[in-house]
Structure formats: structure tokens, C-alpha cells
Amino acid sequence: MQTLGGFVSTREKGSRFWLAAILVMCLSAFVAVGCGSDDESSSSGSSTSSSADSGDTIKVGILHSLSGTMAISEKSVVDAEQLAIKEINAAGGVLGKQIEPVVEDGASDWPTFAEKAQKLISEDKVAAVFGCWTSASRKAVLPVFERNKALLYYPVQYEGMEASPYIFYTGATTNQQIIPALEYLKEEKKVKKLFLVGSDYVFPRTANKEIKLWAKANGMEITGEEYAPLGSTEFSTIVNKVKASDSDAVFNTLNGDSNVAFFKQLDGAGLPSSKLPIVSVSIAEDEVRAIGADKVEGQIVAWNYYQTTPGAANEKFVKAYKAEYGDDRVTDDPIEAAYVAVYLWAEAVEKAGTTDVEKVKEASKGLEFDAPEGKVVVDDENQHITKTARIGVINKEGLIDTVWESDGPIEPDPFLESYPWAKGMTPVDG
């Protein structure tokens, strides 16, 4: 495979509503655990670990949207986490004990995510939580995990500009997905004019801030930048603006079921992939099932894993997933990253000999795993993992064919420290 430039190793302006919601959430979560209960709050991390070790099972939390606009994507991630737990249990469990999942619904509502995170930590005493999809949900729960010194494993690509000591990021950060996609558009598609479309929250706005900095440094014109509320199904105005912009391509950061409406309305406006390439970083095989392959055939996506990724580890994973949930089901990048997250936690616990959070964190440093996407390694400092970038094209069966990939795994650089054009880049408030 040829190599695109800019891959080197190393560190969200949503509306004021998001900031207010998160502040309210933080206050509510604090009250929930007892404003005057300093002992419970300060000891919650250690007590969670000790109680997780003490019984016949080890409890873990699963926290995703099983309802609301994000359920289209997150339900299958829950399935992947449940599959990994089942496999590990069948092989003897962790520390000789069976893993017991406690599943909660974040309901596509960020304060609910924070409330459920606190419940899992304080009431259920879980050893770790596997959860979230949107950056808004992750940022809502981040202070909960940091305050309680509890672990969250986050399985979805995101905008970077973050590294929490109590989060392990098993999805891609910017330099492992968005930058490769931009390089591909520039070098392979010869794109000079790019239109940005995203959901109106932290991930798309921060990602587009990064994209605009990259574009300025690479001689690419941004012809428009439009946002729709998360869950929106009305895109006629945006589609008309895209059509009138005479752009060479669109960079799509819409999330959830908004993608179904967006692509169907693009198709209805006479903008198929043959006329206007759209590169998406939040739709994969599972979302294509809902949109319809005929509406997105030929469109471009950027991820690190596809169901078609070659290798024995992936063949085994796809076979197991379909055997568990049906031959009509598909795997995709977040599904795989969620599956990998459970295994990385289990291996770290075995290595540490305990579910104690600090010891698990230490045992995770440099941890390697033969994942379906290829070998991944946990970064010692930022708790992201190495990932191979893959650009794919959606085929008529709704699967994705790789058309370009990096020469090997890319070291995570969530703060874009190795990119001169990103100097001074800060996340958009969200």
C-alpha cells in the first residue's frame, strides 16, 4: 500500500447548552452520592475494586444508548461487549471468576449517562465500565469517573484533545482517522474544495476546527460548514447548500440516525457518489444496514477496521459475532473496538492479579493484543491504542472494501503535538 504524508507518532463550540447541561449533571451526580458524604466519595475507587474482587463474580458496567437517536449505533456495541464477556467466561473468566455485566441505558441523554455512571460505580461496585459513543456523553461522564477514580473504556473514534487518567480510548483519535482521510482526499481524489456537514455538538465542531486548520496548511478551500441538531431528519436546506457550493467532496461528521435521512435526501437530490464523494467518519457497516446500501454505494468512509479486514483473528471474530447474533448481522469498527476493550481490561486484570484501578492502569502500559483489526498496543502515557488507518468504499452488499491503508499501526497523538499546523489547537467547549 502507498503511504500518505503526515503520519507521525506521539497528545470540542458546541452551544452553551452543552456546557450548562454538563455542569448541572456534575452537580446532580455529586448530590446523588451525598453532599456531605466525604468518606464515600473519597473511597469509592478503592472500595469498588475490593468489592469487585471479593465475591464469586466480578461485576463490570455496560453503559450505552439502548433508546433514542444513538441506539442505531450503540445497541450493536453492547452486543460486542457481551460477546467478549461470554467468551472470556467460557475460557475460565478473570482471576478465576466469572464476569457479571450490569447493563444501563444512557438513552442518548448526557445527564442520564452521568447518573447511570455514578450508579454503576457507587451502587453496583463495578470494576470497570465499557460505555458511551458520542463525545458529549463521554465528556458528561468524565468527571464522574475522575472523581471516583474509576475506569471507563471508550470504544469510538473521536476528535482528540483529551487524555483522562481514568479513560482507556480504544477507538481512533484524530491522527489515526481524520487526518488520514483528509490526506486521502487530497492525494488520491485531488479534492481542492471541501464542504463540512456535522451534528451540532462537541465532536463535529472540534473535528471541523481541526479540519479547517489542516485545510489552510494544505491549500484546500472549505466551501461551507453546516450543522444539524443531533437526531435531526430534515436536511433539505443543507443538501441545497451543498449542491450550490460546487464542492469536490463533503466531509461528514453526522452521528446516529441523522445519517439515514441525510444520505436518503442526498440521493433524492441527485447527488450520488459518482457525482459527489462524501467521506464519513461515523457511519460503518451497521449504519449502512439502516440507510440502505443502494443509497450509499460508492461512498467513502475512514475507519481502522472493517468486517472485510483480512486475518485469522478477524475471521474468528466475525464468525463468533454472527453465530451469536445472526448471519444477517455485521461487524464494524466501533463494534470491534468495544470487543477489544473488554479483552484489554481482562488481560490487564490478569496481569495485575487484581481489579484495583491503579494496578490495572499500570498493568495496561504497553499491553499488546492480537485484535481483529491487527495487533494493538496501549500507549504508556495517554491510554489510547495504536491503530492502522484504513480508507474504505461501501459496496453494493453494504460491506466496505479497503482502498488504502497506512503502512502499519499509527501511534496515537490525541493533542496533535507533532503537527505544526495544529499549534494552539484547543477543543471546542461542549
C-alpha positions, 0 to 999 in steps of 0.5 A, spaced: 500 500 500 502 507 498 503 511 504 500 518 505 504 524 508 503 526 515 503 520 519 507 521 525 507 518 532 506 521 539 497 528 545 470 540 542 463 550 540 458 546 541 452 551 544 452 553 551 447 548 552 452 543 552 456 546 557 450 548 562 447 541 561 454 538 563 455 542 569 448 541 572 449 533 571 456 534 575 452 537 580 446 532 580 451 526 580 455 529 586 448 530 590 446 523 588 452 520 592 451 525 598 453 532 599 456 531 605 458 524 604 466 525 604 468 518 606 464 515 600 466 519 595 473 519 597 473 511 597 469 509 592 475 507 587 478 503 592 472 500 595 469 498 588 475 494 586 475 490 593 468 489 592 469 487 585 474 482 587 471 479 593 465 475 591 464 469 586 463 474 580 466 480 578 461 485 576 463 490 570 458 496 567 455 496 560 453 503 559 450 505 552 444 508 548 439 502 548 433 508 546 433 514 542 437 517 536 444 513 538 441 506 539 442 505 531 449 505 533 450 503 540 445 497 541 450 493 536 456 495 541 453 492 547 452 486 543 460 486 542 461 487 549 457 481 551 460 477 546 467 478 549 464 477 556 461 470 554 467 468 551 472 470 556 467 466 561 467 460 557 475 460 557 475 460 565 473 468 566 478 473 570 482 471 576 478 465 576 471 468 576 466 469 572 464 476 569 457 479 571 455 485 566 450 490 569 447 493 563 444 501 563 441 505 558 444 512 557 438 513 552 442 518 548 441 523 554 448 526 557 445 527 564 442 520 564 449 517 562 452 521 568 447 518 573 447 511 570 455 512 571 455 514 578 450 508 579 454 503 576 460 505 580 457 507 587 451 502 587 453 496 583 461 496 585 463 495 578 470 494 576 470 497 570 465 500 565 465 499 557 460 505 555 458 511 551 459 513 543 458 520 542 463 525 545 458 529 549 456 523 553 463 521 554 465 528 556 458 528 561 461 522 564 468 524 565 468 527 571 464 522 574 469 517 573 475 522 575 472 523 581 471 516 583 477 514 580 474 509 576 475 506 569 471 507 563 473 504 556 471 508 550 470 504 544 469 510 538 473 514 534 473 521 536 476 528 535 482 528 540 484 533 545 483 529 551 487 524 555 483 522 562 487 518 567 481 514 568 479 513 560 482 507 556 480 510 548 480 504 544 477 507 538 481 512 533 483 519 535 484 524 530 491 522 527 489 515 526 482 517 522 481 524 520 487 526 518 488 520 514 482 521 510 483 528 509 490 526 506 486 521 502 482 526 499 487 530 497 492 525 494 488 520 491 481 524 489 485 531 488 479 534 492 481 542 492 474 544 495 471 541 501 464 542 504 463 540 512 456 537 514 456 535 522 451 534 528 451 540 532 455 538 538 462 537 541 465 532 536 463 535 529 465 542 531 472 540 534 473 535 528 471 541 523 476 546 527 481 541 526 479 540 519 479 547 517 486 548 520 489 542 516 485 545 510 489 552 510 496 548 511 494 544 505 491 549 500 484 546 500 478 551 500 472 549 505 466 551 501 461 551 507 460 548 514 453 546 516 450 543 522 444 539 524 441 538 531 443 531 533 437 526 531 435 531 526 431 528 519 430 534 515 436 536 511 433 539 505 436 546 506 443 543 507 443 538 501 441 545 497 447 548 500 451 543 498 449 542 491 450 550 490 457 550 493 460 546 487 464 542 492 469 536 490 467 532 496 463 533 503 466 531 509 461 528 514 461 528 521 453 526 522 452 521 528 446 516 529 440 516 525 441 523 522 445 519 517 439 515 514 435 521 512 441 525 510 444 520 505 436 518 503 435 526 501 442 526 498 440 521 493 433 524 492 437 530 490 441 527 485 447 527 488 450 520 488 457 518 489 459 518 482 457 525 482 459 527 489 464 523 494 462 524 501 467 521 506 464 519 513 467 518 519 461 515 523 457 511 519 460 503 518 457 497 516 451 497 521 449 504 519 449 502 512 444 496 514 439 502 516 440 507 510 440 502 505 446 500 501 443 502 494 443 509 497 450 509 499 454 505 494 460 508 492 461 512 498 467 513 502 468 512 509 475 512 514 475 507 519 481 502 522 477 496 521 472 493 517 468 486 517 472 485 510 479 486 514 483 480 512 486 475 518 485 469 522 483 473 528 478 477 524 475 471 521 474 468 528 471 474 530 466 475 525 464 468 525 463 468 533 459 475 532 454 472 527 453 465 530 451 469 536 447 474 533 445 472 526 448 471 519 444 477 517 448 481 522 455 485 521 461 487 524 464 494 524 469 498 527 466 501 533 463 494 534 470 491 534 473 496 538 468 495 544 470 487 543 477 489 544 476 493 550 473 488 554 479 483 552 484 489 554 481 490 561 481 482 562 488 481 560 490 487 564 486 484 570 490 478 569 496 481 569 495 485 575 492 479 579 487 484 581 481 489 579 484 495 583 484 501 578 491 503 579 494 496 578 490 495 572 492 502 569 499 500 570 498 493 568 495 496 561 502 500 559 504 497 553 499 491 553 499 488 546 493 484 543 492 480 537 485 484 535 481 483 529 483 489 526 491 487 527 495 487 533 494 493 538 498 496 543 496 501 549 500 507 549 504 508 556 502 515 557 495 517 554 491 510 554 489 510 547 491 504 542 495 504 536 491 503 530 492 502 522 488 507 518 484 504 513 480 508 507 474 504 505 468 504 499 461 501 501 459 496 496 453 494 493 452 488 499 453 494 504 460 491 506 466 496 505 472 494 501 479 497 503 482 502 498 488 504 502 491 503 508 497 506 512 503 502 512 502 499 519 499 501 526 499 509 527 501 511 534 496 515 537 497 523 538 490 525 541 493 533 542 496 533 535 503 535 538 507 533 532 503 537 527 505 544 526 499 546 523 495 544 529 499 549 534 494 552 539 489 547 537 484 547 543 477 543 543 471 546 542 467 547 549 461 542 549 
